[in-house]
């Protein structure tokens, strides 16, 4: 193997934090990955990794080599992509992560159209509402919704979406329509999220306000919470990409609209070393063109 290939094996192993995971990503055997890194250490005359039965850690020397090797690999990839992408059609495998409800409701039909347009692209889609480490878990890009934390990832805005408090007409007829935020205390609320404590964001006289909310039903899936609201079980705070059709059909009605928080943004995010990828570029623009014209807000 070449020096560049050894660098790629080492960088992938550090990102994956195990020989087994790195071997899976590279399509190599665990034994070959381990042997190549040992040979690399022998050639450099330095210990790069500390191996124990439970974990793999990087030495200070290894961390410095990782940062330089990553930069070299990115430069090589960028140089190749610069030439190859001038007129080339997107091709290869795109590993994509997206939130569960957005993926099932909206990405499925969109991906079908994309793959029909670009037959040389293979997509591996992982739908999950957990936080995904895009770089560490080997994804090419991800769809994220809401405020982004500090990150080295590149983010492109795809479309806005709005959080709204919704209930069925039947529930509002039985329990009354909340007029002010304080009315939420006497209503059944349907909780959507992973956290044990749930706070709903609002605007009160133009200022952000988070209200602690309790309820008898908690779900980590927005579509389930939507269906519970349609069934008349209570109020739910959900994004319009989940409840838009129900609002248009009249099976849900929004309340407290004057206190709705500012719109959220749906983003495509990807690592810096993937920004020259033709497939990532074309798919990102496809999402912007597809959903940028869609009214999620």
Buried (B, 14 or more C-beta within 10 A) or exposed (E): EEEEEBBBBBBBBBBBEEBBBBBBBBEBEBEBBBEBBEEBBEEEEEEBBEEEEEEBEBBEBBEEBBEEBBEBBBEEBBEEBEEEBEEEEBBEEBBBBBBBBBBBBBBEEBBEEBBEEBEEBEBEBBBEBEEBEBBEBBBBBBBBBEEEEEEEBBBBEBBBBBBBBBBBBEBBEEBEBBEEBEBBEEBBBBBBBEEEEBEBBBBEEEEEBEBEBEBEBBBBBBBBBBBBBBEBBBBBBBBBBBBBEBBEEEBBBBBBEEBBBEBBBBBBBBBEBBBBBBBBBBBBEBBBEBBBEBEBB
